[in-house]
Amino acid sequence: MNKSNISAAADQQAQGFTKKQFLSSKGFKPAEKDVLHVILEDNQIYTPDQVHQLVSEFSNRKVR
């Protein structure tokens, strides 16, 4: 990977990704993708950090 590819990848990550992109990524287990399908909005952009935080919050919530 050359410097321009690394820079482009960093820019893409800083901008964020859509729900569809996260659901098609290999970075989440199938159960986590089920959670993403529920908690992410269709027309929103999320950073990977935001998504990991949302999944963590969802997983640690108290069930009534």
N, C-alpha and C positions, 0 to 999 in steps of 0.2 A: 504494500500500500504506500503510495507516495504522499507527500505533504498535502497536496490539494484534495486527495480522497479523504484523508484524515480530517481535514478542515471541513469538508462538506458533510461528513458524518457527524462531526461535533455540532455543526450548525443545525442539522436535522434534529439531533437529540435535544438541543436547546429549544427548538421551536415546539417540539412535541409530536404526538402521533394521535391518530383517530382510534375510536373503539374498534373498528374493523381491523386496523393494523395490529393492535394488541391481541385481538382474538386469533389472528393468523400467525402470530409470532411463535417461536419455539421456546421463548423464555418463561413460559408459564405452563404449569401442569394442567391437565384437563379439568380437575376440580376448581383450580384457580380461574380458569377460563369461564367456567359456569358462573362464578362470582362476578367476573368482569362483565359478563353479559347482563347481569342484573344491575350492577352499580354504576356503570358508565353510560353517559348520554350519547346518543347517536351523532350529534353534530358538534361535539365538543372536542377540543384538543387537550391532551394530557401529556405531561412529562412522565418518564418512567418512575421518577421519585414519587410523584403524585399518585400514580397507580399503585405502587407498592404500599404506600401509606393507606390508601383507601381499602386495599385488600386486607391489610393488617387490622385496621379499625373494624372492618366487617367481621373478620374472624374472631376478634376479641370482644365483640359486643355481648351483652347479657341477653339471654333469651327469657322472655316472659312466660 
